[in-house]
Amino acid sequence: MTKLKEFFSKLSKRERLILYGALLVVFMGALDRLFYRPIANLFDELDQEIVLQENQLRKNMRHLAAREAIHNSYSAYAAYSVTNGADEEEVASLLNEVEGQARKAGLSLLNIKPKPATTTEVGKQYPVEVEVATQMKELVNFIHGLQSSKYILRVQKLRMVPKGKSKAEVKGYLLINRTVIR
């Protein structure tokens, strides 16, 4: 310590000012390197992380909005995807629906015969063969009733033969499918 005091006492006032200035510059540089830059870099990294998280949050909000839209759209068709249970129960509900639509249309069913269920890409199909004898107008009303049913019903095949001399009276064969979505 005494050597340091001797060294400073030998310096002129100007040399001491230059030495203090140089020490101040070195101290400021060390302060910058050891404290300021690491803290500034940490804040920059945190800012970048905040931007990334905000972008991820915006993306997630868009996904949630799309998910809600899909869920709302799906809920309209949820009744089509719910099965009552076994295949026999599904066929029974299909037969009830076909008979109900036939009563509404005012036509008489000659024969109604269920076929075995088939599995498809989207779910299961339950076919039913139906034979009717009726007026053309009633047959059209029956098909319209099937198409507007609460179930997904589709007339796969339709074959009509005139019954007797009247062209308005027909004997028809229909293959009706009910699709249950998985």
HELIX and SHEET records of a PDB file:
HELIX    1   1 THR A    2  LYS A   10  1                                   9    
HELIX    2   2 LYS A   13  LEU A   31  1                                  19    
HELIX    3   3 ASP A   32  TYR A   36  3                                   5    
HELIX    4   4 ARG A   37  SER A   75  1                                  39    
HELIX    5   5 ALA A   78  SER A   81  1                                   4    
HELIX    6   6 ASP A   87  ALA A  105  1                                  19    
HELIX    7   7 MET A  136  GLN A  147  1                                  12    
SHEET    1   A 3 SER A 108  PRO A 114  0                                        
SHEET    2   A 3 GLY A 123  GLN A 135 -1                                        
SHEET    3   A 3 THR A 118  THR A 119 -1                                        
SHEET    1   B 4 SER A 108  PRO A 114  0                                        
SHEET    2   B 4 GLY A 123  GLN A 135 -1                                        
SHEET    3   B 4 GLU A 169  ILE A 181 -1                                        
SHEET    4   B 4 LEU A 153  PRO A 162 -1                                        
END                                                                             
